[in-house]
Structure formats: C-alpha cells, structure tokens
C-alpha cells in the first residue's frame, strides 16, 4: 500500500497564490493549483537541491528536482551520494547531480561477493 501525506506547498508557502505574481496578483500557484496543499509519497524528505523552498536556486521557477513541492520521495534504504556529497548539486555546473538526480542520496546496494 502506498502511503501519501499532505503537506503545505513550499512554493507558495500555503497561500495558494503565485508567489512571484508573474501573470497577476490573482494568479494561483502552479504547484498546488491554488489549494496550498500538496501530496507527497512516503518516505519523503526536504529537497536538498532547493533547500525545501520549491524554487529553483537563483530563479523564479519551480525546482526541477521536487517539481516545486519542496519535498522528494526517497528510497527506503539509501546512502549519501558520493558524487555530490549529499548536496544534490554538481560542483562545477551547479545543476542537479547526475548521479542522484538532485536528491543527495542514492539507493543502497549491498556489495555482492563472488563465490569461487
């Protein structure tokens, strides 16, 4: 059974309005469709790429990692990504890490030993 929880939309901070008023001051939030609430599949954690804001760093766009929700679903068994050291960001380009897709963690895969 898939567990989902409702959380406050991080992009609009629960207001249901476009936080940047790009189209008008009456425009609704494109992430939560104006409700101020989003659903997240569990287990989840705050998006490390945008810092949980739902906003792509240094822009007025929705975060491409969490789709503006501010939260991401994570694998149950996971470890910190060794490529980005858990930041979710490529060091040189500042784009989402290609190894963990901006999550900062990767699925834990136990080492298998060959029997000889």
OpenMM code with the backbone's topology and positions (N, CA, C; nanometers):
from openmm import Vec3, app, unit

residues = "UNK UNK UNK UNK UNK UNK UNK UNK UNK UNK UNK UNK UNK UNK UNK UNK UNK UNK UNK UNK UNK UNK UNK UNK UNK UNK UNK UNK UNK UNK UNK UNK UNK UNK UNK UNK UNK UNK UNK UNK UNK UNK UNK UNK UNK UNK UNK UNK UNK UNK UNK UNK UNK UNK UNK UNK UNK UNK UNK UNK UNK UNK UNK UNK UNK UNK UNK UNK UNK UNK UNK UNK UNK UNK UNK UNK UNK UNK UNK UNK UNK UNK UNK UNK UNK UNK UNK UNK UNK UNK UNK UNK UNK UNK UNK UNK UNK UNK UNK UNK UNK UNK UNK UNK UNK UNK UNK UNK UNK UNK UNK UNK UNK UNK UNK UNK".split()
positions = [
    Vec3(0.0843, -0.1181, 0.0000),
    Vec3(0.0000, 0.0000, 0.0000),
    Vec3(0.0887, 0.1243, 0.0000),
    Vec3(0.0553, 0.2171, -0.0824),
    Vec3(0.1330, 0.3406, -0.0966),
    Vec3(0.0846, 0.4450, 0.0029),
    Vec3(0.1756, 0.4925, 0.0871),
    Vec3(0.1408, 0.5928, 0.1863),
    Vec3(0.1721, 0.7319, 0.1327),
    Vec3(0.0744, 0.8195, 0.1384),
    Vec3(0.0932, 0.9591, 0.0962),
    Vec3(0.0544, 1.0499, 0.2118),
    Vec3(0.1263, 1.1598, 0.2238),
    Vec3(0.0922, 1.2577, 0.3265),
    Vec3(0.0679, 1.3926, 0.2617),
    Vec3(-0.0140, 1.4715, 0.3261),
    Vec3(-0.0394, 1.6065, 0.2778),
    Vec3(0.0502, 1.7029, 0.3536),
    Vec3(0.1083, 1.7959, 0.2793),
    Vec3(0.1972, 1.8955, 0.3388),
    Vec3(0.1664, 2.0312, 0.2785),
    Vec3(0.2121, 2.1338, 0.3461),
    Vec3(0.1952, 2.2696, 0.2950),
    Vec3(0.2837, 2.2884, 0.1729),
    Vec3(0.2286, 2.3461, 0.0684),
    Vec3(0.3045, 2.3731, -0.0532),
    Vec3(0.4177, 2.4704, -0.0205),
    Vec3(0.5395, 2.4312, -0.0513),
    Vec3(0.6542, 2.5161, -0.0208),
    Vec3(0.6714, 2.6278, -0.1232),
    Vec3(0.6247, 2.6061, -0.2458),
    Vec3(0.6423, 2.7080, -0.3490),
    Vec3(0.5645, 2.8346, -0.3145),
    Vec3(0.4381, 2.8195, -0.2726),
    Vec3(0.3546, 2.9354, -0.2377),
    Vec3(0.3432, 2.9549, -0.0871),
    Vec3(0.4089, 2.8674, -0.0110),
    Vec3(0.4051, 2.8708, 0.1355),
    Vec3(0.2624, 2.8593, 0.1891),
    Vec3(0.1808, 2.7827, 0.1170),
    Vec3(0.0446, 2.7558, 0.1609),
    Vec3(-0.0586, 2.8613, 0.1258),
    Vec3(-0.0168, 2.9665, 0.0562),
    Vec3(-0.1121, 3.0741, 0.0236),
    Vec3(-0.2029, 3.0396, -0.0937),
    Vec3(-0.1580, 2.9468, -0.1797),
    Vec3(-0.2350, 2.9135, -0.2992),
    Vec3(-0.2178, 3.0124, -0.4122),
    Vec3(-0.1400, 3.1166, -0.3905),
    Vec3(-0.1175, 3.2213, -0.4922),
    Vec3(0.0230, 3.2094, -0.5511),
    Vec3(0.0391, 3.2538, -0.6737),
    Vec3(0.1712, 3.2577, -0.7369),
    Vec3(0.2592, 3.3523, -0.6549),
    Vec3(0.3662, 3.3020, -0.5936),
    Vec3(0.4461, 3.3862, -0.5043),
    Vec3(0.5183, 3.5007, -0.5747),
    Vec3(0.5364, 3.4893, -0.7044),
    Vec3(0.6076, 3.5937, -0.7774),
    Vec3(0.5144, 3.6853, -0.8555),
    Vec3(0.3835, 3.6546, -0.8523),
    Vec3(0.2819, 3.7339, -0.9223),
    Vec3(0.3224, 3.7636, -1.0657),
    Vec3(0.3728, 3.6601, -1.1348),
    Vec3(0.4216, 3.6793, -1.2708),
    Vec3(0.3113, 3.7186, -1.3681),
    Vec3(0.1966, 3.6514, -1.3617),
    Vec3(0.0875, 3.6849, -1.4521),
    Vec3(-0.0015, 3.7941, -1.3947),
    Vec3(-0.0337, 3.7818, -1.2668),
    Vec3(-0.1110, 3.8841, -1.1970),
    Vec3(-0.1084, 3.8525, -1.0490),
    Vec3(-0.1535, 3.9449, -0.9693),
    Vec3(-0.1579, 3.9214, -0.8248),
    Vec3(-0.2657, 3.8204, -0.7874),
    Vec3(-0.3543, 3.7876, -0.8822),
    Vec3(-0.4618, 3.6921, -0.8575),
    Vec3(-0.4282, 3.5511, -0.9058),
    Vec3(-0.3130, 3.5336, -0.9718),
    Vec3(-0.2760, 3.4043, -1.0289),
    Vec3(-0.2566, 3.2996, -0.9192),
    Vec3(-0.3042, 3.1763, -0.9449),
    Vec3(-0.2896, 3.0693, -0.8473),
    Vec3(-0.1543, 3.0007, -0.8619),
    Vec3(-0.1127, 2.9356, -0.7580),
    Vec3(0.0128, 2.8616, -0.7557),
    Vec3(0.0042, 2.7449, -0.8543),
    Vec3(0.1049, 2.7309, -0.9388),
    Vec3(0.1041, 2.6233, -1.0380),
    Vec3(0.1405, 2.4880, -0.9777),
    Vec3(0.1946, 2.4862, -0.8578),
    Vec3(0.2334, 2.3601, -0.7944),
    Vec3(0.1134, 2.2942, -0.7260),
    Vec3(0.0405, 2.3684, -0.6466),
    Vec3(-0.0725, 2.3122, -0.5701),
    Vec3(-0.2079, 2.3471, -0.6310),
    Vec3(-0.2091, 2.4129, -0.7438),
    Vec3(-0.3324, 2.4549, -0.8124),
    Vec3(-0.4209, 2.5421, -0.7245),
    Vec3(-0.3584, 2.6187, -0.6352),
    Vec3(-0.4331, 2.7132, -0.5534),
    Vec3(-0.4822, 2.6609, -0.4201),
    Vec3(-0.4582, 2.5338, -0.3906),
    Vec3(-0.5089, 2.4766, -0.2651),
    Vec3(-0.4176, 2.5041, -0.1457),
    Vec3(-0.2892, 2.5270, -0.1718),
    Vec3(-0.1936, 2.5472, -0.0636),
    Vec3(-0.1423, 2.4180, -0.0034),
    Vec3(-0.1952, 2.3039, -0.0517),
    Vec3(-0.1588, 2.1715, -0.0007),
    Vec3(-0.1094, 2.0839, -0.1151),
    Vec3(-0.0044, 2.0059, -0.0872),
    Vec3(0.0461, 1.9106, -0.1864),
    Vec3(0.0475, 1.7717, -0.1217),
    Vec3(0.0507, 1.6683, -0.2037),
    Vec3(0.0632, 1.5316, -0.1552),
    Vec3(0.2011, 1.4799, -0.1894),
    Vec3(0.2612, 1.4086, -0.0937),
    Vec3(0.3941, 1.3539, -0.1136),
    Vec3(0.3916, 1.2061, -0.0782),
    Vec3(0.4484, 1.1250, -0.1650),
    Vec3(0.4593, 0.9816, -0.1393),
    Vec3(0.5696, 0.9603, -0.0362),
    Vec3(0.5421, 0.8791, 0.0643),
    Vec3(0.6388, 0.8496, 0.1698),
    Vec3(0.7222, 0.7265, 0.1340),
    Vec3(0.8435, 0.7155, 0.1828),
    Vec3(0.9132, 0.8090, 0.2707),
    Vec3(0.9602, 0.9316, 0.1924),
    Vec3(0.9556, 1.0458, 0.2569),
    Vec3(0.9965, 1.1693, 0.1906),
    Vec3(1.0907, 1.2476, 0.2800),
    Vec3(1.1577, 1.3435, 0.2185),
    Vec3(1.2423, 1.4360, 0.2936),
    Vec3(1.2455, 1.5683, 0.2187),
    Vec3(1.2937, 1.6708, 0.2863),
    Vec3(1.3038, 1.8024, 0.2255),
    Vec3(1.4019, 1.7956, 0.1079),
    Vec3(1.3694, 1.8635, 0.0005),
    Vec3(1.4555, 1.8659, -0.1184),
    Vec3(1.5856, 1.9398, -0.0855),
    Vec3(1.6996, 1.8707, -0.1032),
    Vec3(1.8276, 1.9348, -0.0727),
    Vec3(1.8717, 2.0297, -0.1834),
    Vec3(1.8244, 2.0066, -0.3057),
    Vec3(1.8674, 2.0919, -0.4170),
    Vec3(1.8171, 2.2352, -0.4010),
    Vec3(1.6904, 2.2514, -0.3629),
    Vec3(1.6341, 2.3865, -0.3464),
    Vec3(1.6254, 2.4283, -0.2000),
    Vec3(1.6726, 2.3415, -0.1113),
    Vec3(1.6647, 2.3718, 0.0314),
    Vec3(1.5230, 2.3657, 0.0861),
    Vec3(1.4358, 2.2969, 0.0137),
    Vec3(1.2975, 2.2834, 0.0582),
    Vec3(1.2080, 2.4010, 0.0237),
    Vec3(1.2598, 2.4968, -0.0532),
    Vec3(1.1796, 2.6149, -0.0880),
    Vec3(1.0842, 2.5896, -0.2042),
    Vec3(1.1145, 2.4879, -0.2863),
    Vec3(1.0348, 2.4619, -0.4056),
    Vec3(1.0733, 2.5501, -0.5225),
    Vec3(1.1684, 2.6397, -0.5010),
    Vec3(1.2120, 2.7346, -0.6040),
    Vec3(1.3513, 2.6950, -0.6530),
    Vec3(1.3670, 2.6854, -0.7843),
    Vec3(1.4985, 2.6547, -0.8417),
    Vec3(1.5955, 2.7648, -0.7981),
    Vec3(1.7127, 2.7270, -0.7469),
    Vec3(1.8066, 2.8266, -0.6929),
    Vec3(1.8345, 2.9436, -0.7875),
    Vec3(1.8261, 3.0636, -0.7337),
    Vec3(1.8558, 3.1895, -0.8039),
    Vec3(1.7633, 3.2184, -0.9218),
    Vec3(1.6408, 3.1661, -0.9187),
    Vec3(1.5431, 3.1925, -1.0251),
    Vec3(1.4062, 3.2166, -0.9624),
    Vec3(1.3076, 3.2328, -1.0493),
    Vec3(1.1684, 3.2402, -1.0041),
    Vec3(1.0897, 3.1235, -1.0631),
    Vec3(1.1576, 3.0124, -1.0851),
    Vec3(1.0979, 2.8931, -1.1444),
    Vec3(1.0819, 2.7834, -1.0394),
    Vec3(0.9939, 2.6877, -1.0670),
    Vec3(0.9805, 2.5746, -0.9763),
    Vec3(1.1048, 2.4874, -0.9848),
    Vec3(1.1417, 2.4297, -0.8736),
    Vec3(1.2577, 2.3402, -0.8669),
    Vec3(1.2319, 2.2190, -0.9563),
    Vec3(1.3308, 2.1825, -1.0362),
    Vec3(1.3149, 2.0686, -1.1268),
    Vec3(1.3326, 1.9352, -1.0558),
    Vec3(1.3876, 1.9347, -0.9370),
    Vec3(1.4070, 1.8107, -0.8618),
    Vec3(1.2780, 1.7710, -0.7900),
    Vec3(1.2168, 1.8638, -0.7184),
    Vec3(1.0953, 1.8331, -0.6408),
    Vec3(0.9677, 1.8837, -0.7086),
    Vec3(0.9801, 1.9426, -0.8260),
    Vec3(0.8662, 1.9988, -0.9004),
    Vec3(0.7934, 2.1071, -0.8216),
    Vec3(0.8696, 2.1778, -0.7379),
    Vec3(0.8134, 2.2895, -0.6633),
    Vec3(0.7509, 2.2526, -0.5304),
    Vec3(0.7430, 2.1253, -0.4991),
    Vec3(0.6774, 2.0821, -0.3745),
    Vec3(0.7621, 2.1106, -0.2508),
    Vec3(0.8944, 2.1083, -0.2668),
    Vec3(0.9831, 2.1276, -0.1528),
    Vec3(1.0195, 1.9974, -0.0840),
    Vec3(0.9564, 1.8885, -0.1250),
    Vec3(0.9810, 1.7550, -0.0698),
    Vec3(1.0020, 1.6565, -0.1832),
    Vec3(1.0830, 1.5536, -0.1576),
    Vec3(1.1053, 1.4481, -0.2551),
    Vec3(1.0845, 1.3126, -0.1891),
    Vec3(1.0397, 1.2163, -0.2672),
    Vec3(1.0277, 1.0792, -0.2206),
    Vec3(1.1656, 1.0157, -0.2309),
    Vec3(1.2038, 0.9432, -0.1286),
    Vec3(1.3377, 0.8842, -0.1250),
    Vec3(1.3294, 0.7327, -0.1104),
    Vec3(1.4330, 0.6632, -0.1568),
    Vec3(1.4358, 0.5176, -0.1379),
    Vec3(1.4429, 0.4843, 0.0111),
    Vec3(1.3788, 0.3758, 0.0517),
    Vec3(1.3796, 0.3383, 0.1940),
    Vec3(1.5202, 0.3086, 0.2436),
    Vec3(1.5974, 0.2357, 0.1662),
    Vec3(1.7364, 0.2076, 0.2021),
    Vec3(1.8246, 0.2920, 0.1118),
    Vec3(1.8849, 0.3950, 0.1697),
    Vec3(1.9646, 0.4860, 0.0888),
    Vec3(2.0896, 0.5306, 0.1628),
    Vec3(2.1849, 0.5811, 0.0853),
    Vec3(2.3103, 0.6337, 0.1392),
    Vec3(2.3379, 0.7682, 0.0726),
    Vec3(2.4221, 0.8483, 0.1345),
    Vec3(2.4580, 0.9788, 0.0784),
    Vec3(2.5299, 0.9598, -0.0543),
    Vec3(2.4949, 1.0390, -0.1514),
    Vec3(2.5562, 1.0327, -0.2839),
    Vec3(2.7035, 1.0726, -0.2751),
    Vec3(2.7902, 0.9884, -0.3267),
    Vec3(2.9336, 1.0168, -0.3206),
    Vec3(2.9770, 1.1178, -0.4272),
    Vec3(2.8966, 1.1365, -0.5301),
    Vec3(2.9334, 1.2318, -0.6358),
    Vec3(2.9175, 1.3773, -0.5923),
    Vec3(2.8114, 1.4061, -0.5139),
    Vec3(2.7843, 1.5442, -0.4731),
    Vec3(2.7958, 1.5640, -0.3223),
    Vec3(2.8349, 1.4589, -0.2505),
    Vec3(2.8456, 1.4621, -0.1039),
    Vec3(2.7141, 1.5009, -0.0361),
    Vec3(2.6025, 1.4629, -0.0976),
    Vec3(2.4717, 1.4862, -0.0379),
    Vec3(2.4098, 1.6225, -0.0639),
    Vec3(2.4773, 1.7066, -0.1444),
    Vec3(2.4236, 1.8405, -0.1713),
    Vec3(2.3182, 1.8412, -0.2808),
    Vec3(2.3182, 1.7372, -0.3652),
    Vec3(2.2246, 1.7322, -0.4773),
    Vec3(2.2664, 1.8188, -0.5943),
    Vec3(2.3830, 1.8823, -0.5840),
    Vec3(2.4285, 1.9782, -0.6848),
    Vec3(2.5631, 1.9378, -0.7429),
    Vec3(2.5750, 1.9464, -0.8749),
    Vec3(2.7047, 1.9264, -0.9406),
    Vec3(2.7937, 2.0438, -0.9001),
    Vec3(2.9154, 2.0156, -0.8589),
    Vec3(3.0021, 2.1195, -0.8054),
    Vec3(3.0350, 2.2299, -0.9067),
    Vec3(3.0663, 2.1951, -1.0297),
    Vec3(3.1063, 2.2962, -1.1274),
    Vec3(2.9885, 2.3658, -1.1938),
    Vec3(2.8897, 2.2896, -1.2370),
    Vec3(2.7790, 2.3477, -1.3139),
    Vec3(2.6668, 2.4043, -1.2275),
    Vec3(2.6584, 2.3606, -1.1020),
    Vec3(2.5504, 2.3989, -1.0092),
    Vec3(2.4141, 2.3464, -1.0543),
    Vec3(2.4128, 2.2501, -1.1457),
    Vec3(2.2905, 2.1832, -1.1889),
    Vec3(2.2661, 2.0636, -1.0970),
    Vec3(2.1467, 2.0022, -1.1034),
    Vec3(2.1240, 1.8837, -1.0217),
    Vec3(2.2261, 1.7742, -1.0539),
    Vec3(2.2714, 1.7059, -0.9506),
    Vec3(2.3696, 1.5984, -0.9644),
    Vec3(2.3158, 1.4898, -1.0581),
    Vec3(2.3995, 1.4441, -1.1492),
    Vec3(2.3579, 1.3418, -1.2447),
    Vec3(2.3534, 1.2020, -1.1819),
    Vec3(2.4240, 1.1814, -1.0741),
    Vec3(2.4269, 1.0506, -1.0088),
    Vec3(2.2996, 1.0264, -0.9269),
    Vec3(2.2596, 1.1263, -0.8490),
    Vec3(2.1432, 1.1097, -0.7596),
    Vec3(2.0216, 1.1893, -0.8073),
    Vec3(2.0344, 1.2582, -0.9206),
    Vec3(1.9252, 1.3387, -0.9776),
    Vec3(1.8809, 1.4511, -0.8847),
    Vec3(1.9758, 1.5011, -0.8055),
    Vec3(1.9466, 1.6136, -0.7175),
    Vec3(1.8922, 1.5760, -0.5812),
    Vec3(1.8744, 1.4472, -0.5541),
    Vec3(1.8183, 1.4031, -0.4256),
    Vec3(1.9204, 1.4091, -0.3121),
    Vec3(2.0484, 1.3984, -0.3455),
    Vec3(2.1525, 1.3972, -0.2433),
    Vec3(2.1769, 1.2594, -0.1846),
    Vec3(2.0920, 1.1641, -0.2199),
    Vec3(2.1080, 1.0263, -0.1741),
    Vec3(2.0834, 0.9314, -0.2902),
    Vec3(2.1348, 0.8116, -0.2779),
    Vec3(2.1131, 0.7076, -0.3780),
    Vec3(2.0690, 0.5804, -0.3067),
    Vec3(2.0078, 0.4902, -0.3801),
    Vec3(1.9649, 0.3629, -0.3218),
    Vec3(2.0858, 0.2846, -0.2729),
    Vec3(2.0701, 0.2244, -0.1569),
    Vec3(2.1763, 0.1411, -0.1006),
    Vec3(2.1756, 0.0077, -0.1723),
    Vec3(2.2910, -0.0283, -0.2277),
    Vec3(2.3053, -0.1568, -0.2950),
    Vec3(2.4190, -0.2310, -0.2270),
    Vec3(2.3855, -0.3366, -0.1528),
    Vec3(2.4915, -0.4103, -0.0826),
    Vec3(2.5872, -0.4735, -0.1826),
    Vec3(2.7112, -0.4795, -0.1422),
    Vec3(2.8126, -0.5413, -0.2264),
    Vec3(2.7877, -0.6915, -0.2302),
    Vec3(2.7999, -0.7472, -0.3467),
    Vec3(2.7844, -0.8920, -0.3580),
    Vec3(2.9213, -0.9531, -0.3769),
    Vec3(2.9422, -1.0635, -0.3115),
    Vec3(3.0708, -1.1322, -0.3214),
    Vec3(3.0577, -1.2508, -0.4161),
    Vec3(3.1600, -1.2666, -0.4969),
    Vec3(3.1624, -1.3801, -0.5873),
    Vec3(3.2152, -1.5014, -0.5112),
    Vec3(3.1481, -1.6101, -0.5281),
    Vec3(3.1930, -1.7340, -0.4666),
    Vec3(3.2801, -1.8052, -0.5679),
    Vec3(3.4030, -1.8355, -0.5266),
    Vec3(3.4932, -1.9041, -0.6205),
    Vec3(3.5267, -2.0429, -0.5763),
] * unit.nanometer
topology = app.Topology()
chain = topology.addChain("A")
for resn in residues:
    res = topology.addResidue(resn, chain)
    for name in ("N", "CA", "C"):
        topology.addAtom(name, app.Element.getBySymbol(name[0]), res)
